[in-house]
């Protein structure tokens, strides 16, 4: 029944947008199967595949078909009380197709796209296979390199903390405990951490009296004394925090990395993770007034750092945005500048003050004059090299001609 599913969906661990669309998808599936409104209908594999083919024929992209299958998995779990093993492979395949479509900008004819080689980007030599595959997923979905570096660092730290070769065997209890230790500031997964695993498979120091919460599942478990790390991210590149606790953004970043790995990369539906909440109280930003800005400005005496300081303050730029600013992004006539690939990989338009516009014009003219002067010097050096080379060639030709003339005279005299 749809009403029963809507009531049970309120406690299901999905976002508000998914919760709204799940109701639409289950109604559409009910219309597809021609079920009565008050009948608890079955969801089997054959019907699911037929439903996916029908919405595919209507031009529905893979990510929406994936959402529909996730809706049917939730219906089976909440209303029918059945596990999602029956539709897990369909969900994983649609997740792969959705990732491919996000790169290509549309669906392919056969639904299969060649996976780009991971060697095209920056890859750490000798890293474990699960990290390399995780990098493939991140790059296939066009995530930034900073995001890739942070997510792979958290995943390596999670694997180090759990003492496993592949974190795919872990689940919700391990994620919950790891995030809780991140929140309380015990630096889980650090090289100097005293976290140990005994041969029985239960972590030492578990806060659960029965030891079930800290139990590791999977055959890849190794005792601490037998855990040989052949490859690891250097300690200085791992995300760190103080012993008194971490910031809310740090814990949220760790949670996002692990959820991305398990849900997006592995295609697994995780339950509710009741870790220690990471919520930061609202803080007022520290804003300098004009006098304080001018006091700081007087200590920036160099030309280029001073121009960057004025650009950051006058146009409201971030440091990376200021370093990436190009001439074509400056609109002097309209008094604004275009910021490309800013935070969140988004473009925006910001103001261009009059005083800053004059400084940027002068800077552009100065750099253009230097460029022209460099071109003239380079051209002169090129002509000089060409002249020297031409003189050598002419000299060689002259010597060759002289030898040829002498040889002709000698040969003629002998013939006479």
C-alpha positions in Angstrom: 0.0 0.0 0.0 1.2 3.4 -0.8 -0.1 5.1 2.3 1.7 2.5 4.5 4.9 3.1 2.6 4.6 6.9 3.0 4.1 6.5 6.8 7.1 4.2 7.1 9.2 6.3 4.9 9.4 9.1 7.5 11.9 7.0 9.6 13.8 5.7 6.6 17.4 7.1 6.4 17.1 9.1 3.1 17.2 12.8 2.3 14.1 15.0 2.0 14.4 15.2 -1.8 14.6 11.4 -2.0 11.7 11.0 0.3 9.5 13.2 -1.9 10.5 11.4 -5.1 10.2 7.9 -3.5 6.4 8.6 -3.1 6.2 9.5 -6.8 8.1 6.5 -8.0 6.1 4.0 -5.9 2.9 5.5 -7.4 4.3 5.2 -10.9 5.3 1.6 -10.2 1.8 0.9 -8.9 0.3 2.3 -12.2 2.8 0.3 -14.2 1.7 -3.0 -12.5 -1.9 -2.0 -12.5 -2.3 -2.7 -8.8 -5.3 -1.6 -6.8 -4.7 1.3 -4.4 -5.4 -0.7 -1.2 -3.4 -3.8 -2.2 0.0 -4.7 -0.9 1.8 -5.5 -4.2 4.9 -7.6 -4.6 8.2 -6.2 -6.0 10.2 -8.9 -7.7 13.2 -8.9 -10.0 11.4 -9.4 -13.3 8.9 -6.6 -12.6 11.7 -4.3 -11.6 13.7 -4.9 -14.8 10.5 -4.4 -16.9 9.8 -1.1 -15.0 13.3 0.1 -15.6 13.1 -0.7 -19.3 9.8 1.2 -19.7 11.1 4.4 -18.1 14.3 4.0 -20.1 12.2 4.0 -23.3 10.7 7.3 -22.1 14.2 8.9 -22.0 14.7 8.7 -18.2 18.4 9.0 -17.3 20.3 6.4 -15.3 20.4 8.5 -12.1 16.6 8.7 -12.0 16.3 4.9 -12.7 18.7 4.4 -9.8 16.4 6.5 -7.6 13.4 4.4 -8.7 15.2 1.2 -7.8 16.2 2.6 -4.5 12.6 3.4 -3.9 11.6 -0.2 -4.6 14.3 -1.4 -2.3 12.9 0.8 0.5 9.4 -0.5 -0.2 10.6 -4.1 0.1 12.3 -3.3 3.4 9.6 -1.1 5.0 6.4 -2.7 3.8 7.2 -6.2 2.7 10.0 -6.8 5.3 12.3 -8.4 2.7 16.0 -7.8 2.3 17.4 -5.9 -0.7 19.7 -8.6 -1.9 17.3 -9.4 -4.8 17.8 -5.9 -6.3 21.4 -5.1 -5.2 23.0 -6.0 -8.5 20.5 -3.8 -10.4 21.2 -0.9 -8.1 25.0 -1.3 -8.5 24.7 -1.4 -12.3 22.6 1.7 -12.4 25.0 3.5 -10.1 27.8 2.7 -12.6 25.7 3.9 -15.5 24.8 7.1 -13.7 28.5 7.8 -13.0 29.3 7.3 -16.7 26.4 9.5 -17.8 27.6 12.3 -15.5 30.9 12.4 -17.4 29.6 12.0 -20.9 26.6 14.3 -20.4 24.1 11.8 -21.6 23.3 8.1 -21.9 25.1 5.9 -24.4 23.6 3.5 -26.8 24.6 0.3 -25.1 24.8 1.7 -21.6 28.5 0.8 -21.3 31.3 3.4 -21.5 35.0 2.6 -21.4 36.5 3.5 -18.1 39.2 6.2 -18.3 42.7 5.1 -17.3 43.7 6.2 -13.8 47.2 6.9 -15.1 45.9 10.1 -16.7 45.9 11.9 -13.3 48.1 12.0 -10.3 48.3 8.6 -8.6 50.4 7.5 -5.7 52.7 4.7 -6.8 52.2 1.4 -4.9 48.9 2.3 -3.2 46.4 -0.4 -2.4 43.9 -1.5 -5.0 40.8 -0.2 -3.2 42.2 3.3 -3.1 43.1 3.2 -6.8 39.5 2.1 -7.6 38.2 4.8 -5.3 40.2 7.4 -7.2 38.7 6.1 -10.5 35.2 6.8 -9.2 36.2 10.2 -7.9 37.7 11.2 -11.2 35.0 9.6 -13.3 32.5 11.9 -11.4 34.8 14.9 -12.0 35.5 15.7 -8.4 38.2 18.2 -7.6 41.7 17.0 -6.7 41.4 18.6 -3.3 38.3 16.5 -2.7 40.1 13.4 -4.0 43.0 14.0 -1.7 40.8 14.5 1.4 38.5 11.5 0.7 41.3 9.1 0.0 43.2 10.2 3.1 40.2 9.6 5.3 39.6 6.2 3.7 43.2 5.2 4.3 43.0 6.4 7.9 39.7 4.4 8.4 41.4 1.3 7.0 44.5 1.9 9.2 42.2 2.3 12.2 40.3 -0.9 11.5 43.5 -2.8 10.7 42.1 -4.3 7.5 43.5 -4.6 4.0 40.2 -3.6 2.4 37.5 -1.5 4.2 34.8 -2.9 1.9 34.1 -5.6 4.5 33.2 -3.0 7.2 29.8 -1.6 7.8 27.7 0.8 9.9 29.1 -0.1 13.4 32.7 0.5 12.4 31.8 3.8 10.7 29.8 4.9 13.7 32.6 4.1 16.1 35.3 5.7 13.9 33.3 9.0 13.5 32.7 9.1 17.3 36.4 8.8 18.0 37.1 11.5 15.4 34.6 13.7 17.2 36.1 13.2 20.7 39.6 13.9 19.4 41.4 10.5 19.9 43.0 10.7 16.5 41.9 7.3 15.2 44.0 5.9 12.4 47.1 8.0 13.2 50.5 6.3 13.1 51.0 6.9 16.8 47.6 5.7 17.8 47.5 2.9 20.4 44.4 1.3 18.8 45.0 -2.4 18.7 43.1 -5.5 17.5 43.4 -8.7 19.4 43.4 -12.1 17.7 39.8 -12.8 18.7 38.6 -10.0 16.3 37.5 -7.5 18.9 39.1 -4.1 19.3 40.7 -3.3 22.6 39.2 -0.4 24.4 35.7 -0.9 23.0 33.1 1.0 25.0 30.6 -1.7 24.5 30.6 -4.1 27.4 29.6 -7.1 25.2 32.2 -6.2 22.7 29.8 -6.5 19.8 30.1 -2.9 18.8 33.8 -3.1 18.2 33.8 -6.5 16.4 35.2 -6.5 13.0 33.5 -8.5 10.3 35.4 -10.1 7.4 38.2 -12.4 6.7 40.7 -9.5 6.1 41.2 -8.9 9.9 44.7 -9.1 11.1 46.1 -8.8 14.6 48.1 -5.6 15.4 51.4 -7.5 15.7 50.9 -9.2 12.3 49.6 -6.1 10.5 52.3 -5.3 7.9 51.6 -2.0 6.0 53.2 -2.2 2.6 51.9 1.2 1.6 50.5 4.1 3.5 49.9 7.8 3.2 52.5 9.9 5.0 51.5 11.1 8.4 51.8 14.7 7.4 49.2 14.3 4.6 46.6 12.8 6.8 43.8 15.0 8.2 44.7 15.8 11.8 43.0 17.5 14.7 43.8 18.3 18.3 43.3 15.9 21.2 40.5 18.1 22.7 38.2 17.3 19.8 37.8 18.2 16.2 35.9 20.8 14.4 32.4 20.0 13.1 33.6 20.5 9.5 36.4 17.9 10.1 33.9 15.2 11.3 31.5 16.1 8.5 34.3 15.7 6.0 35.2 12.3 7.4 31.5 11.2 7.3 31.1 12.5 3.7 34.2 10.6 2.6 33.1 7.3 4.1 29.5 7.7 2.8 30.8 8.4 -0.7 33.0 5.3 -0.6 30.3 2.9 0.6 27.2 4.4 -1.2 28.5 5.9 -4.4 31.6 3.8 -5.0 30.5 0.4 -3.6 26.7 1.0 -4.2 25.7 -0.1 -0.7 22.7 1.3 1.1 23.8 2.1 4.7 21.5 2.5 7.6 21.3 5.3 10.1 24.7 6.2 11.5 24.0 7.5 15.0 27.5 8.9 15.6 28.3 11.8 17.8 26.6 14.7 16.0 28.9 17.3 14.5 27.2 20.6 15.0 28.9 23.9 15.4 27.2 26.9 17.1 26.8 29.9 14.9 29.7 32.3 15.2 30.0 35.9 14.1 32.8 36.4 11.6 35.8 38.6 12.4 35.4 41.6 10.1 38.1 44.4 9.9 36.9 47.9 9.5 38.5 50.3 7.0 41.1 51.7 9.4 42.3 48.2 10.4 42.5 47.2 6.8 44.7 50.2 6.0 46.9 49.5 9.1 47.5 46.0 7.7 48.0 47.3 4.2 50.9 49.5 5.2 52.9 46.4 6.1 52.4 44.9 2.6 55.1 47.0 0.9 56.0 44.7 -2.1 54.3 45.6 -5.4 52.7 42.3 -6.4 51.6 41.2 -2.9 50.1 44.7 -2.4 48.1 44.4 -5.6 46.9 40.9 -4.6 45.9 42.3 -1.2 43.9 45.1 -2.8 42.2 42.6 -5.1 41.3 40.3 -2.3 39.9 43.0 -0.2 38.4 45.2 -2.9 36.7 42.5 -4.9 36.0 39.9 -2.2 38.2 37.2 -3.6 39.6 34.1 -2.1 43.4 33.5 -2.3 43.1 30.8 -4.9 40.7 32.9 -6.9 43.1 35.8 -6.9 46.0 33.6 -8.1 43.8 32.2 -11.0 42.5 35.6 -12.2 43.0 36.1 -15.9 42.9 39.2 -18.1 39.8 38.0 -20.1 37.9 37.8 -16.8 38.3 41.5 -16.1 35.4 43.6 -17.5 36.7 47.2 -17.2 33.8 48.7 -19.1 31.1 47.0 -16.9 33.2 47.3 -13.7 33.0 43.7 -12.7 35.2 40.6 -12.9 34.2 36.9 -13.5 35.5 34.3 -11.1 35.9 30.9 -12.8 35.8 27.6 -11.0 35.3 29.0 -7.6 34.2 27.3 -4.5 32.0 24.4 -5.4 33.3 24.5 -8.9 30.9 27.4 -9.7 31.4 30.7 -11.5 30.3 34.0 -10.1 30.5 37.7 -10.9 31.9 40.2 -8.4 32.6 43.9 -8.3 35.6 45.7 -9.7 36.3 48.9 -7.8 37.5 52.0 -9.7 40.8 52.3 -7.8 41.5 48.6 -8.3 40.6 48.9 -12.0 43.3 51.6 -12.5 45.9 49.5 -10.7 45.0 46.4 -12.8 45.2 48.5 -16.0 48.7 49.7 -15.1 49.8 46.2 -14.2 48.5 44.8 -17.5 50.3 47.5 -19.5 53.5 46.9 -17.6 53.3 43.2 -18.2 52.5 43.7 -21.9 55.5 46.0 -22.3 57.7 43.4 -20.6 56.3 40.8 -22.9 56.9 42.9 -26.0 60.4 43.7 -24.8 61.1 40.0 -24.2 59.8 39.1 -27.7 62.1 41.7 -29.3 65.1 40.4 -27.3 64.2 36.8 -28.2 63.8 37.8 -31.8 67.2 39.5 -31.8 68.8 36.5 -30.2 67.1 34.3 -32.8 68.3 36.5 -35.7 71.8 36.5 -34.2 71.8 32.7 -34.0 70.5 32.5 -37.5 73.2 34.9 -38.8 75.9 33.0 -37.1 74.6 29.7 -38.5 74.2 31.3 -42.0 77.7 32.6 -41.9 79.0 29.2 -41.0 77.0 27.6 -43.8 78.3 30.2 -46.3 81.9 29.7 -45.1 81.5 26.0 -45.5 80.1 26.4 -49.0 82.9 28.7 -49.9 85.5 26.2 -48.8 83.7 23.4 -50.6 83.6 25.5 -53.8 87.3 26.3 -53.6 88.2 22.6 -53.2 85.9 21.7 -56.2 87.6 24.4 -58.4 91.0 23.2 -57.4 90.0 19.6 -58.2 88.7 20.6 -61.6 91.9 22.5 -62.5 94.1 19.6 -61.5 91.9 17.1 -63.4 92.0 19.2 -66.6 95.8 19.7 -66.5 96.3 15.9 -66.2 94.0 15.2 -69.1 96.1 17.6 -71.3 
